Amino acid sequence: MAEAPNQSIELFYWPTPNGWKITIMLEECGLPYEVRAVNIGAGDQFKPEFLAISPNNKMPAILDPEGPDGPPITIFESGAILQYLGRKTGKLYPSAERARIEVDEWLFWQMAGFGPMLGQVHHFRNYAPEKIPYAIDRYVNEAHRLYGVLDKRLEGREFVCGDYSIADIAIVGWAKLWDKQGQDVSDFPNVARWLDVMLARPAVQRGLAVKAEGPTLDLANDPGAQKILFGQRARR
């Protein structure tokens, strides 16, 4: 078992499904952390000091002052952070190779498909200035397919990989927003049951409740924030 850390991890964060992955994991592992707000509606993600940590100008990211072999380390990409914290603590990320591969499969399924596709649903249904039926139907239908994949996977399993793991943590923040994605969770009874179990966990509740200092982001009604998030080009 890894020794308990003495110094707090710095979490560069805004309360979104990707940010929640890390607050939930930190709460589940009992790791001390301090939130560093990255107001994505104000463009904080483009500040040079943040880009030095997260060159893809996306949060979350972390700075662990007690990195491998002692020196500090910074990590970006939520999936990479989950894997690192799992290895660091020996929690929620199995050490046996076959079990770890299974968790990785579902973590990458979320990173490559479930999250990005649901993000497109959020955009075209809720934020796009022009409602494009083809785009809405395309992504709502793909979201429905992905929920079906998850529902089938959860049949006969309490959690995605049997035991509770970072795969569940990666998925829950997106799945709990099913109503904003044009879905009816009653179509997916295994997902509904799993969500009830997940959202009842105290650490999940604490992670989802973490705020970030700054004004509340009302993306649907804030043209300035929409321009920053949806009209951005690469900045050098």
trRosetta pair geometry for C-beta under 8 A, 3 or more apart (Angstrom, degrees):
i j d omega theta_ij theta_ji phi_ij phi_ji
1 90 5.7 -125 -126 49 55 153
2 88 6.0 81 -126 160 178 52
2 89 5.5 -114 44 -125 132 30
2 90 5.5 171 -5 -7 96 105
5 8 7.9 130 120 -84 123 23
5 9 7.5 44 111 -40 165 89
5 31 6.3 38 31 -143 128 89
5 32 6.6 -135 88 35 108 96
5 66 5.1 178 -136 48 105 147
6 66 7.0 114 39 -57 77 146
7 32 7.5 -146 133 81 23 123
7 65 4.4 -55 110 69 145 130
7 66 5.6 147 45 -27 107 106
8 32 4.3 -89 -102 127 78 101
8 33 5.4 143 -172 -114 92 20
8 34 4.8 72 135 -17 141 95
8 65 7.7 51 67 15 44 120
9 26 6.8 -136 60 -118 134 126
9 31 6.0 22 3 145 125 122
9 32 7.0 146 13 93 73 58
9 33 4.4 -29 66 -107 89 89
9 34 7.5 -177 85 24 44 66
9 62 5.4 -10 175 -166 113 118
9 63 7.0 163 -166 79 64 49
9 64 5.1 -22 -117 -102 96 71
9 65 7.5 -155 -100 9 46 76
10 33 7.3 160 -90 -160 12 78
10 34 5.6 -26 -110 67 61 94
10 36 5.5 27 -179 -17 98 124
10 62 6.4 146 80 -161 59 60
10 63 4.2 4 53 52 113 100
10 64 8.0 -146 29 -66 70 31
10 65 7.7 80 -8 -34 96 92
11 22 6.0 166 -142 127 121 130
11 23 7.1 108 167 -78 162 73
11 26 6.9 -73 -68 -41 143 158
11 33 5.0 39 -19 174 117 126
11 34 6.9 176 23 80 81 40
11 35 5.4 -37 74 -107 103 54
11 36 6.4 172 81 22 44 78
11 60 6.4 -22 -171 -161 86 121
11 62 5.5 -20 -102 -105 59 85
12 36 4.8 -33 -97 77 62 109
12 38 5.0 55 173 -36 88 125
12 50 6.5 145 -161 -133 148 100
12 53 6.5 126 -7 101 157 149
12 54 6.9 -143 89 -18 147 132
12 59 5.2 -128 124 -127 90 110
12 60 5.9 148 81 -158 68 62
12 61 4.4 0 51 57 123 84
12 62 6.9 -155 15 -78 81 33
12 63 7.7 71 -25 -10 102 89
13 19 4.7 106 -157 -150 83 115
13 22 6.9 -133 -99 72 112 125
13 23 6.9 83 -141 -54 148 105
13 35 5.2 -71 47 -147 130 93
13 36 6.8 115 18 61 79 55
13 37 6.7 -57 73 -109 72 40
13 38 6.3 141 52 19 20 95
13 59 6.0 169 -106 166 22 133
13 60 5.2 10 -96 -113 69 104
13 210 7.2 -27 146 125 151 127
13 212 5.7 -162 104 -88 89 122
14 19 5.3 -143 69 -59 45 153
14 37 6.7 72 -87 -160 73 69
14 38 5.2 -95 -36 74 99 77
14 39 6.5 125 -99 -106 124 29
14 40 5.1 -116 19 -8 169 103
14 59 5.6 105 10 73 91 143
14 60 8.0 -159 24 -78 60 75
14 212 5.3 -74 -119 11 51 164
14 217 7.5 39 -179 -12 125 144
15 19 5.6 -122 -111 85 22 140
15 20 6.8 54 -154 -61 64 88
15 210 6.6 -180 -93 89 102 72
15 211 6.4 -38 -43 -125 136 40
15 212 5.8 -157 -20 -3 87 102
16 19 4.7 92 45 10 71 105
16 20 6.9 -132 90 -10 34 88
16 40 7.6 3 -32 15 139 148
16 59 7.9 117 34 86 122 99
16 173 7.7 84 133 158 47 133
17 20 5.7 -52 -144 32 30 114
17 21 7.2 46 154 -33 59 90
17 115 6.8 -176 112 -130 132 98
17 118 7.9 17 22 100 172 130
17 173 3.6 151 -144 125 72 110
17 174 4.6 69 -158 -67 152 67
17 177 7.0 -89 -69 0 122 133
18 21 5.9 -34 -163 7 38 116
18 58 7.6 -28 119 165 161 109
18 59 7.2 142 104 105 116 63
18 60 6.1 -167 133 -2 91 88
18 78 4.8 -139 -165 -45 89 149
18 115 7.1 74 -75 -153 94 138
18 173 7.3 -163 -40 94 22 147
19 22 6.4 -65 -168 35 42 101
19 23 6.6 30 147 -11 76 108
19 59 6.2 21 -84 122 99 106
19 60 5.0 124 -112 -56 61 110
19 78 8.0 -112 -70 -97 24 126
19 210 8.0 -132 141 84 108 116
19 212 7.9 -57 -176 -44 158 130
20 23 5.6 -58 -141 42 41 106
20 24 5.8 42 161 -21 73 107
20 172 7.8 -107 122 88 125 89
20 173 3.9 149 73 -103 131 139
20 207 5.8 100 -165 141 75 102
20 208 5.6 25 -139 -100 124 63
20 210 7.7 163 -111 43 65 105
21 24 6.2 -67 -157 37 21 109
21 25 6.4 16 153 -16 62 112
21 60 7.3 -149 60 21 96 134
21 78 4.7 76 67 -176 147 126
21 81 7.6 116 111 77 113 115
21 82 6.2 -66 160 -65 115 119
21 169 5.7 100 -149 142 71 93
21 170 5.5 29 -125 -109 124 52
21 173 6.0 -100 -54 4 69 139
22 25 5.6 -51 -142 38 35 111
22 26 6.1 35 158 -19 67 106
22 60 4.7 -114 4 97 146 167
22 62 6.8 -172 -158 -56 143 115
22 78 6.3 -121 -44 -135 99 88
22 81 5.5 -16 -101 120 114 142
22 82 7.3 -122 -91 -68 67 75
22 85 7.8 142 -140 -21 77 152
23 26 5.8 -54 -145 39 30 110
23 27 6.2 29 156 -17 64 108
23 33 8.0 -149 -118 81 62 148
23 206 7.6 -141 152 117 101 73
23 207 3.8 146 114 -153 89 81
23 208 7.4 166 93 -50 126 25
23 210 4.3 -139 -144 18 152 147
24 27 5.8 -60 -149 39 29 109
24 28 6.2 28 155 -20 66 107
24 169 5.1 -179 103 -148 128 104
24 172 7.3 122 -103 62 173 127
24 173 7.4 -148 -16 -52 138 110
24 203 6.4 96 -161 136 66 89
24 204 5.4 19 -134 -116 114 58
24 206 8.0 135 -111 75 54 74
24 207 3.3 156 -77 110 56 175
24 208 7.0 33 -73 -42 101 69
25 28 5.7 -53 -143 36 31 111
25 29 6.2 15 161 -7 65 112
25 81 7.6 152 62 125 155 95
25 82 5.6 -154 -83 -118 158 78
25 85 5.3 99 148 92 128 153
25 86 7.8 -75 -156 -55 124 78
25 92 7.1 -149 -135 77 87 154
25 166 6.6 27 -105 -116 121 92
25 169 5.4 86 -68 172 87 160
25 207 7.5 88 8 -113 41 147
26 29 6.1 -64 -142 46 26 101
26 31 4.8 -91 -151 61 76 103
26 33 4.8 -23 -167 -9 151 144
26 85 7.1 -93 -78 -143 63 152
26 207 7.2 137 52 -105 81 105
27 30 7.5 32 -177 -71 30 37
27 203 4.0 162 122 -161 106 87
27 204 7.6 -175 84 -56 134 23
27 206 4.6 163 -138 86 152 119
27 207 4.6 -133 13 -58 136 92
28 91 6.9 -177 126 137 99 132
28 92 6.2 48 124 -43 139 148
28 169 7.1 -99 -4 -89 150 134
28 201 7.9 6 -96 151 101 134
28 203 4.3 115 -78 142 62 156
28 204 7.7 32 -65 -56 103 64
28 207 7.7 -17 -26 -44 84 134
29 85 6.1 -139 -17 166 162 110
29 89 4.6 -107 -152 -83 125 176
29 91 5.1 163 -109 63 90 144
29 92 7.2 -99 -70 11 94 122
31 85 7.1 -106 -10 -149 157 112
31 89 6.9 -105 -59 -74 114 132
33 62 8.0 -64 -134 -132 121 113
35 210 6.5 167 -76 176 142 117
35 212 6.0 -138 161 -110 132 73
35 213 7.6 144 106 -4 115 88
37 44 7.3 64 124 65 74 177
37 212 3.9 127 -116 177 97 102
37 213 4.8 -122 -30 52 145 73
37 214 5.1 161 164 -13 152 120
38 44 4.7 -164 -159 101 58 124
38 45 5.6 72 173 -74 116 75
38 50 6.2 110 -120 -125 118 146
38 59 4.3 155 68 -57 148 147
38 60 7.9 167 28 -112 135 51
38 212 7.5 -66 34 -163 49 152
39 42 4.0 22 112 28 120 112
39 43 7.7 0 96 36 86 38
39 44 4.6 98 47 -9 68 126
39 212 7.2 178 -78 124 69 127
39 214 4.6 -135 -83 168 123 167
39 215 7.5 59 -137 45 135 75
39 217 7.4 167 -159 -68 81 112
40 43 7.7 60 -166 -69 33 19
40 44 6.8 -77 -72 44 35 90
40 45 5.5 27 -114 -23 75 123
40 59 6.7 -127 -65 23 111 114
40 217 7.1 8 63 -98 85 158
40 225 7.8 73 110 -158 69 101
40 228 7.5 164 157 118 60 122
40 229 6.3 61 148 -90 102 108
41 215 7.9 -88 76 82 132 99
41 217 4.3 170 -26 -123 142 110
41 219 6.7 -136 -97 -88 118 81
41 222 6.3 22 -162 109 129 150
41 224 7.5 77 171 102 88 87
41 225 3.4 -21 -152 -124 97 120
41 228 6.4 123 -161 60 36 138
41 229 6.9 -33 -103 -38 56 117
42 214 7.2 -116 -3 -170 138 138
42 225 7.5 -32 -52 -100 42 88
42 228 7.3 148 163 -77 3 177
43 46 5.1 -35 179 27 88 114
43 47 7.6 113 130 -40 77 79
43 228 4.9 -119 -70 -143 87 134
44 47 5.6 -28 -166 -7 53 118
44 50 6.4 97 150 -27 76 156
45 50 5.9 -119 -142 117 36 148
45 51 8.0 89 162 -66 55 76
45 54 7.4 -62 -154 89 86 127
45 57 4.5 95 147 -178 102 81
45 58 6.5 29 -156 -88 137 23
45 59 6.2 -120 -100 -23 108 92
46 50 7.5 43 44 64 10 120
46 51 6.9 17 -159 -52 35 115
46 57 5.6 18 -85 -136 60 130
46 232 8.0 -158 -69 -140 129 134
46 235 5.4 30 -148 58 120 157
47 50 4.7 78 66 12 89 103
47 51 6.9 -165 88 -9 42 89
48 51 5.5 -58 -141 40 34 111
48 52 6.4 44 157 -30 65 99
49 52 5.8 -42 -154 21 32 117
49 53 7.6 19 150 -6 56 102
50 53 5.9 -64 -163 40 43 104
50 54 6.0 -27 162 41 80 100
50 57 7.3 77 113 -125 111 62
50 59 7.8 -53 -167 -71 128 96
50 61 7.6 146 -164 34 82 140
51 54 6.6 -80 -121 72 31 60
51 55 5.7 61 -174 -113 75 48
51 57 6.1 -15 -98 -80 89 80
52 55 7.8 32 -116 -72 12 76
53 61 4.8 129 136 136 114 153
53 63 6.7 -75 -125 -63 133 98
53 74 4.6 -116 -138 -177 88 143
53 76 6.3 132 140 -58 72 109
54 57 6.5 131 114 -84 98 16
54 58 6.0 -126 164 59 129 53
54 59 6.6 -172 13 -86 177 50
54 61 4.2 -131 -59 -55 116 143
54 76 3.8 136 -114 -107 81 139
55 76 7.2 -168 21 34 63 159
56 76 6.6 166 31 138 101 142
56 77 7.7 58 32 -66 141 85
57 235 7.4 78 -64 41 156 109
58 76 7.1 113 73 -178 83 117
58 77 7.9 55 84 -85 120 53
60 76 7.8 -177 106 -140 47 62
60 78 5.7 79 44 -89 99 87
60 81 6.5 -50 98 4 111 166
61 74 6.5 19 167 -178 112 95
61 75 6.5 179 -159 90 72 47
61 76 4.2 -28 -106 -97 106 77
61 81 7.5 -167 -135 -71 34 132
62 74 6.9 -180 91 -148 49 55
62 75 5.3 0 54 53 91 92
62 81 5.6 116 3 -131 119 121
62 84 8.0 -159 57 81 134 139
63 72 6.3 8 -180 -178 90 117
63 73 7.5 176 -151 90 52 37
63 74 4.9 -22 -99 -97 74 83
64 67 5.0 119 92 -77 105 73
64 72 6.4 171 89 -152 52 66
64 73 5.3 -4 56 58 99 84
64 74 7.8 177 19 -85 67 33
64 75 7.3 19 -3 3 107 109
64 84 7.8 -149 -17 144 148 130
64 88 7.5 -125 -145 -106 160 158
65 72 4.8 -33 -129 -100 43 102
66 70 7.0 -49 -151 -141 62 36
66 72 7.5 -4 -32 -96 20 58
67 70 7.0 -2 67 90 67 21
67 71 5.4 -34 59 91 114 56
67 72 5.2 97 -10 -167 116 17
67 73 3.2 116 -116 -7 142 103
68 71 7.8 -16 70 53 57 76
68 73 6.5 42 14 -35 81 146
75 80 5.6 -149 -179 118 111 109
75 81 5.1 146 114 -90 123 76
75 84 5.5 -108 -96 -1 172 163
76 80 7.1 43 90 60 37 131
76 81 7.6 -33 -158 -49 13 106
77 80 4.2 63 84 14 107 112
77 81 6.7 176 89 -14 54 85
77 111 8.0 38 -176 -142 102 133
78 81 5.6 -55 -148 36 33 113
78 82 6.4 36 155 -21 67 103
78 111 7.5 -175 70 -105 95 102
78 170 7.1 135 127 -124 114 91
79 82 5.7 -51 -149 33 33 111
79 83 6.5 31 154 -16 65 104
79 107 5.4 122 -141 163 108 110
79 108 7.0 75 -148 -85 155 56
79 110 7.7 160 -87 80 112 101
79 111 4.6 -23 -48 -76 141 141
79 170 6.7 36 -98 -115 79 136
80 83 5.8 -54 -149 38 33 110
80 84 6.2 34 153 -21 66 107
81 84 5.6 -55 -146 37 31 112
81 85 6.2 26 158 -15 67 107
82 85 6.0 -57 -144 40 28 106
82 86 6.2 31 155 -21 63 109
82 93 7.4 149 147 -73 80 127
82 107 6.8 -163 87 -138 139 131
82 166 4.2 131 167 -163 120 132
82 169 6.5 169 -130 87 129 125
82 170 6.2 -54 -49 -68 170 102
83 86 5.6 -57 -150 37 29 114
83 87 6.4 25 156 -15 65 105
83 93 6.3 129 -135 -134 51 153
83 104 7.9 41 -98 -101 122 89
83 107 7.5 101 -61 165 98 168
83 166 6.9 177 -72 100 49 170
84 87 5.9 -58 -150 38 30 106
84 88 6.0 31 153 -24 67 109
85 88 5.4 -50 -140 35 33 116
85 89 6.1 7 168 2 66 112
85 93 7.9 131 87 -10 63 136
85 166 7.9 139 71 -97 99 129
86 89 6.7 -71 -141 48 21 90
86 90 7.7 72 171 -99 54 6
86 91 6.4 -121 -135 75 60 53
86 92 5.4 -107 -113 81 99 78
86 93 2.5 63 170 0 141 139
86 165 8.0 33 -117 -165 139 81
86 166 5.4 -76 -60 -39 134 135
87 90 7.6 22 -167 -69 26 46
87 93 6.3 -61 -49 91 55 141
89 92 7.9 23 81 25 119 90
90 93 8.0 -128 -154 59 21 85
90 95 7.3 -14 -139 -49 82 117
92 164 6.5 -54 -121 121 91 82
92 165 5.1 144 -175 -140 71 45
92 166 5.2 108 137 -45 106 74
92 169 7.0 41 171 -15 144 132
93 100 6.8 48 171 -121 76 91
93 103 6.3 177 -135 121 63 162
93 165 6.4 106 -84 -158 44 95
93 166 5.3 13 -76 -7 94 123
94 99 3.7 -37 94 111 160 123
94 100 5.1 -138 79 -64 86 70
94 103 6.3 157 21 -14 96 136
94 163 7.4 101 -62 65 114 135
94 165 7.1 -45 -20 -111 88 128
95 99 8.0 28 55 67 33 117
95 100 6.9 3 -150 -54 9 122
96 99 4.4 62 76 21 101 111
96 100 6.5 179 82 -15 46 90
97 100 5.6 -58 -142 38 29 111
97 101 6.3 34 159 -23 65 103
98 101 5.8 -51 -151 30 30 113
98 102 6.8 31 151 -19 61 104
99 102 5.7 -53 -154 33 35 114
99 103 6.6 33 151 -15 66 104
99 161 7.3 107 -165 161 78 127
99 163 8.0 12 -162 34 127 122
100 103 5.7 -54 -150 38 36 110
100 104 6.2 39 151 -21 68 106
101 104 5.5 -55 -147 37 31 114
101 105 6.5 41 152 -28 64 100
102 105 5.7 -46 -152 24 31 115
102 106 7.1 14 157 -4 61 104
102 161 5.0 130 127 -139 112 117
103 106 6.3 -67 -155 43 33 99
103 107 6.0 35 151 -21 69 110
103 161 5.2 -43 -83 -48 70 170
103 165 4.9 -107 -120 153 121 151
103 166 6.3 73 178 53 122 89
103 167 5.0 -140 -151 -35 71 114
104 107 5.4 -55 -140 39 32 114
104 108 6.0 26 162 -14 68 107
105 108 6.2 -65 -152 41 23 103
105 109 6.3 30 149 -25 62 107
106 109 5.0 -40 -141 30 39 120
106 110 6.6 41 156 -18 63 97
106 153 7.5 132 -108 -177 124 158
106 160 5.1 151 175 148 163 132
106 161 6.1 -148 18 -56 144 103
106 167 3.9 42 96 -146 119 132
106 170 7.8 154 127 59 82 128
106 171 7.5 -45 160 -44 103 127
107 110 6.0 -57 -159 34 31 108
107 111 6.3 23 150 -15 66 110
107 166 6.1 15 -91 110 123 101
107 167 5.1 -103 -58 -97 72 73
107 170 5.4 118 -130 -4 71 163
108 111 5.3 -53 -138 42 39 111
108 112 5.6 18 167 -5 73 114
109 112 6.6 -63 -131 47 19 95
109 113 5.7 -39 -175 38 58 116
109 114 6.2 51 135 -13 77 109
109 149 7.8 -142 -176 127 135 138
110 113 7.2 -80 -116 57 11 73
110 114 4.5 -44 -127 50 54 123
110 115 5.5 63 165 -25 72 100
110 167 7.2 161 -12 -156 129 66
110 170 4.4 136 84 130 161 118
110 171 5.0 -123 -99 -80 134 77
110 174 7.3 169 -156 23 103 141
111 115 6.1 -6 -123 25 26 131
111 170 7.1 -53 -51 -173 79 138
112 116 6.9 -38 172 10 26 126
113 116 6.5 -73 -137 45 13 99
113 117 5.8 0 177 -8 59 119
113 146 6.1 180 140 -113 110 130
114 117 6.5 -63 -138 41 16 104
114 118 6.2 9 165 -10 58 115
114 146 5.2 162 -103 173 75 139
114 150 7.3 71 -105 -56 135 125
114 171 6.3 -9 118 -124 159 88
114 174 6.0 133 142 95 101 155
114 175 7.9 -21 176 -62 128 87
115 118 6.1 -66 -145 42 23 104
115 119 6.1 28 157 -24 63 109
115 170 7.9 -76 -51 166 123 93
115 174 5.5 -131 -101 -71 66 151
116 119 5.4 -54 -147 34 30 116
116 120 6.7 32 155 -19 64 100
117 120 5.7 -50 -154 32 35 111
117 121 6.8 39 146 -20 64 99
117 139 6.1 177 -173 -151 76 86
117 142 4.9 -117 -161 119 133 121
117 143 5.8 179 132 -76 108 70
117 146 6.1 147 74 -21 146 151
118 121 5.3 -44 -151 31 42 116
118 122 6.6 46 150 -21 66 98
118 143 5.6 96 -92 -114 71 113
118 146 7.6 -110 -49 75 94 148
118 174 5.0 113 73 -170 159 117
118 177 7.4 115 171 79 128 113
118 181 5.5 -41 -143 -109 90 137
119 122 5.6 -48 -151 32 35 113
119 123 6.5 36 151 -21 65 104
120 123 5.5 -51 -147 34 35 114
120 124 6.2 15 164 -5 69 109
120 135 7.8 -120 169 177 104 97
120 139 4.4 -142 110 -121 107 144
121 124 6.6 -66 -140 45 25 94
121 125 5.6 7 170 -3 66 120
121 136 7.8 78 -138 -146 64 58
121 139 4.4 -167 -75 134 69 116
121 140 5.8 109 -124 -78 111 57
121 143 5.1 11 -54 -44 149 143
121 180 7.7 125 121 122 106 74
121 181 4.5 53 120 -140 149 80
121 182 6.4 -128 -166 17 122 105
122 125 6.5 -68 -134 47 18 99
122 126 5.4 -37 -174 31 58 124
122 127 6.8 30 140 0 74 112
122 177 7.5 6 -84 136 116 140
122 180 6.1 28 -108 136 84 116
122 181 6.9 -42 -60 -88 70 76
123 126 7.1 -75 -117 52 7 81
123 127 5.2 -60 -145 54 49 113
123 128 5.8 69 151 -48 74 93
123 230 7.2 140 -143 -107 115 122
124 127 7.8 -25 -43 52 14 73
124 128 4.9 10 -126 -12 45 137
124 131 7.6 101 173 -138 74 56
124 132 6.4 -73 -154 51 112 93
124 135 4.5 -145 -135 125 149 112
124 136 5.0 -159 131 -81 117 65
124 139 5.8 131 35 31 135 140
125 128 7.9 79 13 17 17 102
125 136 5.7 104 -80 -130 73 102
125 139 7.9 -127 -29 83 98 121
125 140 7.2 93 -66 -68 124 106
125 180 7.1 154 92 169 134 67
125 181 7.4 162 20 -128 155 31
125 182 6.1 -156 -99 -39 152 109
126 180 6.3 -4 -54 -170 141 103
126 219 7.9 60 126 96 111 109
126 220 5.9 -78 165 -95 91 109
127 219 5.9 -32 -107 135 124 109
127 220 6.0 -116 -96 -102 71 61
127 226 6.4 178 -176 -118 108 109
127 230 7.0 180 135 -56 126 147
128 131 6.5 132 87 -88 108 43
128 132 6.7 -63 130 7 154 94
128 135 7.4 76 -35 94 172 144
129 226 7.8 102 -51 162 99 152
131 136 6.7 8 -171 -40 81 137
132 135 4.1 49 91 18 114 112
132 136 6.4 162 82 -15 59 86
133 136 5.7 -60 -143 40 31 110
133 137 6.0 27 163 -16 69 109
134 137 6.1 -60 -147 40 25 107
134 138 6.1 31 155 -26 63 110
135 138 5.6 -52 -145 32 29 116
135 139 6.5 10 165 -4 65 108
136 139 6.6 -69 -149 43 24 95
136 140 5.9 19 161 -14 66 116
136 182 7.6 118 178 -51 93 157
137 140 5.9 -58 -135 43 27 108
137 141 5.9 26 165 -18 64 112
138 141 6.3 -69 -156 37 18 107
138 142 6.5 11 154 -13 60 110
139 142 5.5 -50 -141 39 37 110
139 143 6.2 43 155 -22 66 102
140 143 5.6 -52 -149 35 30 113
140 144 6.5 35 150 -22 63 103
140 181 7.0 155 -120 163 70 67
140 182 4.1 -32 -130 79 118 148
140 183 7.7 -175 -159 -58 82 71
141 144 5.5 -49 -150 32 34 115
141 145 6.7 37 150 -20 64 100
142 145 5.5 -48 -151 33 37 114
142 146 6.4 35 152 -17 66 105
143 146 5.7 -57 -148 39 33 110
143 147 6.3 35 154 -19 67 103
143 181 5.0 -149 175 167 161 120
143 182 6.9 113 67 61 139 95
143 183 6.1 -113 127 -57 117 118
144 147 5.8 -52 -147 36 31 111
144 148 6.5 36 150 -22 61 105
144 182 7.9 -63 -53 103 98 97
144 183 6.3 171 -90 -106 72 97
144 187 7.7 -24 -146 108 95 152
145 148 5.5 -58 -157 33 32 116
145 149 6.7 36 147 -22 66 100
146 149 5.4 -43 -150 29 39 114
146 150 6.5 37 152 -15 65 102
147 150 5.6 -54 -149 40 36 111
147 151 6.1 40 151 -24 67 105
147 175 7.8 128 -112 -128 91 94
147 178 7.2 78 -103 -125 140 115
147 183 5.9 122 -37 -140 162 147
147 187 7.4 69 118 91 133 109
147 188 5.0 -100 159 -64 107 155
147 191 6.1 -38 -166 -44 90 166
148 151 5.5 -50 -142 34 32 113
148 152 6.4 32 158 -17 64 103
148 188 6.9 -130 -87 -99 45 109
149 152 6.0 -57 -153 36 28 108
149 153 6.4 29 151 -20 63 108
150 153 5.5 -55 -148 36 33 114
150 154 6.3 24 157 -15 67 110
150 160 7.6 -50 -148 -112 86 105
150 171 7.1 149 -125 -164 136 145
150 175 7.3 -149 146 -102 169 131
150 188 7.1 34 83 -169 96 140
150 190 7.8 -168 127 96 71 107
150 191 5.5 64 111 -89 112 113
151 154 6.0 -62 -148 40 29 106
151 155 7.1 50 150 -45 60 90
151 188 4.0 -126 -81 -151 130 95
151 189 7.2 83 -151 45 116 52
151 190 4.6 128 -157 51 67 108
151 191 4.9 -64 -86 -26 81 100
152 155 5.8 -32 -161 -4 37 117
152 190 7.6 152 -50 45 14 151
153 157 7.0 -45 145 38 64 139
153 160 6.1 17 132 -147 126 75
153 190 8.0 173 68 121 54 142
154 157 5.4 -114 -149 63 44 97
154 159 8.0 -64 -124 -175 90 12
154 160 6.7 -50 -83 -98 84 55
154 190 3.8 156 93 152 111 119
154 191 6.3 143 30 -69 153 51
154 193 7.5 168 146 66 132 103
154 194 5.2 -82 -144 -44 149 138
155 190 5.3 -85 -71 -84 58 154
157 160 6.9 76 121 -129 139 10
157 161 7.7 148 -174 57 144 3
157 162 5.7 -89 -143 -87 109 48
158 162 7.4 55 43 -163 83 35
158 164 7.8 -51 110 -57 108 78
158 194 7.6 137 173 -109 42 83
158 197 6.8 -153 -176 178 87 174
159 162 6.3 -11 66 87 88 14
159 163 6.2 -33 59 122 134 15
159 164 4.8 -169 -81 -85 165 51
159 165 6.7 135 140 12 136 79
159 167 7.8 120 156 77 101 103
159 168 5.1 -55 -159 -65 107 136
159 194 7.1 120 -111 -138 44 109
159 197 7.9 -121 -77 106 77 140
160 165 7.1 -98 60 50 98 103
160 167 4.5 -119 79 117 137 122
160 168 5.3 -177 5 -70 108 75
160 171 6.7 114 -57 11 147 148
160 194 7.8 73 -56 -151 72 148
161 165 5.2 -13 47 22 125 141
161 167 5.3 99 -16 35 115 146
161 168 7.8 -118 16 -34 86 90
164 168 5.7 -61 -150 27 67 150
165 168 5.9 116 58 7 56 93
165 169 7.5 -111 116 3 41 94
166 169 5.1 -53 -145 40 45 117
166 170 6.1 52 154 -27 72 101
167 170 5.9 -52 -150 31 29 112
167 171 6.6 17 157 -12 62 112
168 171 6.1 -69 -150 40 29 105
168 172 6.1 32 163 -38 69 109
168 194 7.8 -137 -133 180 107 115
168 198 6.3 -162 174 -105 112 120
169 172 6.4 -47 -137 16 26 111
169 204 7.9 -149 -115 -101 77 95
170 173 7.9 -77 176 24 25 99
171 174 6.2 -77 -168 46 46 103
171 175 5.5 30 152 -19 85 120
172 175 5.6 -63 -136 42 32 107
172 176 6.0 36 167 -29 70 105
172 195 7.2 145 -139 -120 88 70
172 198 4.7 -156 -118 163 136 150
172 199 7.4 174 -172 -62 123 73
172 204 6.6 -50 120 -144 160 128
173 176 6.4 -46 -143 24 24 110
173 177 7.7 15 155 -11 52 107
173 208 7.3 178 -107 -101 90 94
174 177 6.3 -73 -169 35 37 106
175 178 6.2 6 -178 -54 54 98
175 191 6.5 -139 -166 -170 130 112
175 195 6.1 -140 124 -91 116 110
176 195 6.2 145 -94 -148 73 115
176 198 7.9 -128 -66 96 109 125
176 199 6.5 116 -108 -79 126 122
176 208 7.9 -16 57 -116 168 142
177 180 4.7 -35 171 35 96 116
177 181 6.3 95 116 -23 84 103
178 181 5.5 -71 -152 41 37 111
178 183 4.3 -79 -177 75 92 119
178 184 7.7 139 144 -92 119 4
178 185 4.9 100 89 -65 161 98
178 191 7.9 113 -77 135 147 133
179 183 7.1 -99 -81 62 26 72
179 185 7.8 -51 -56 -21 74 102
183 187 7.1 -115 -176 40 84 124
183 188 7.7 -7 173 2 123 123
184 187 4.9 91 83 -14 90 104
185 188 5.8 -72 -161 52 53 95
185 191 6.2 -124 -155 100 89 109
185 192 4.7 121 150 -86 106 96
185 195 6.9 -47 -158 18 144 153
186 189 7.1 20 -163 -78 47 71
186 192 6.5 39 -94 -63 40 151
188 191 3.8 11 129 26 119 121
188 192 6.2 144 92 -23 71 85
189 192 5.4 -52 -144 36 35 115
189 193 6.3 36 157 -19 66 103
190 193 5.8 -50 -147 36 32 111
190 194 6.3 32 153 -17 64 108
191 194 5.6 -57 -146 40 31 112
191 195 6.1 35 154 -23 66 105
192 195 5.8 -51 -146 33 29 112
192 196 6.7 32 153 -21 61 102
193 196 5.8 -53 -156 31 32 113
193 197 6.7 28 150 -15 64 105
194 197 5.7 -57 -152 37 35 110
194 198 6.1 32 153 -18 69 109
195 198 5.6 -55 -141 40 32 110
195 199 5.8 19 166 -11 69 113
196 199 6.4 -60 -136 43 22 101
196 200 6.3 23 159 -22 59 113
197 200 6.0 -65 -153 33 25 111
197 201 7.4 38 150 -38 60 94
198 201 6.0 -45 -166 4 37 113
198 204 5.7 152 167 -118 71 171
199 204 6.2 -122 -117 115 31 135
199 205 7.1 83 -176 -74 57 81
199 208 8.0 4 -132 -10 80 158
200 204 7.8 48 59 56 28 126
200 205 7.8 -13 -167 -44 15 114
201 204 4.0 78 72 7 103 110
201 205 6.8 -173 88 -10 53 83
202 205 5.6 -56 -149 37 33 113
202 206 6.3 31 155 -18 68 104
203 206 5.6 -51 -145 37 34 111
203 207 6.2 36 154 -20 65 106
204 207 5.7 -54 -145 37 30 111
204 208 6.3 27 158 -15 65 108
205 208 6.0 -58 -145 39 27 107
205 209 6.3 23 156 -19 62 114
206 209 5.8 -65 -149 37 29 111
206 210 7.2 49 152 -46 62 88
207 210 6.1 -33 -162 -7 36 113
217 222 7.1 -101 -165 24 64 153
217 225 6.2 147 -153 -145 96 161
218 221 4.9 -24 136 50 114 97
218 222 5.2 122 80 -29 76 109
218 225 7.8 141 69 30 51 150
219 222 5.9 -68 -120 41 26 105
219 225 5.5 -111 -116 111 66 130
219 226 6.5 115 -171 -73 76 78
219 229 7.1 -23 -136 30 118 156
222 225 4.0 36 110 20 121 113
222 226 6.4 159 93 -18 65 85
223 226 5.4 -55 -145 38 35 116
223 227 6.3 39 156 -25 67 101
224 227 5.8 -51 -152 30 31 111
224 228 6.7 28 151 -16 63 104
225 228 5.6 -54 -150 36 36 112
225 229 6.1 17 159 -6 70 112
226 229 6.1 -65 -139 47 27 99
226 230 5.3 -23 -180 25 69 119
226 231 7.3 61 131 -11 67 101
227 230 7.0 -65 -110 56 15 79
227 231 4.5 -33 -157 32 57 131
228 231 7.3 10 -28 48 10 86
228 232 6.3 28 179 -62 40 107
229 232 6.9 -47 -158 -14 9 114
232 235 7.3 -59 -171 -28 103 104
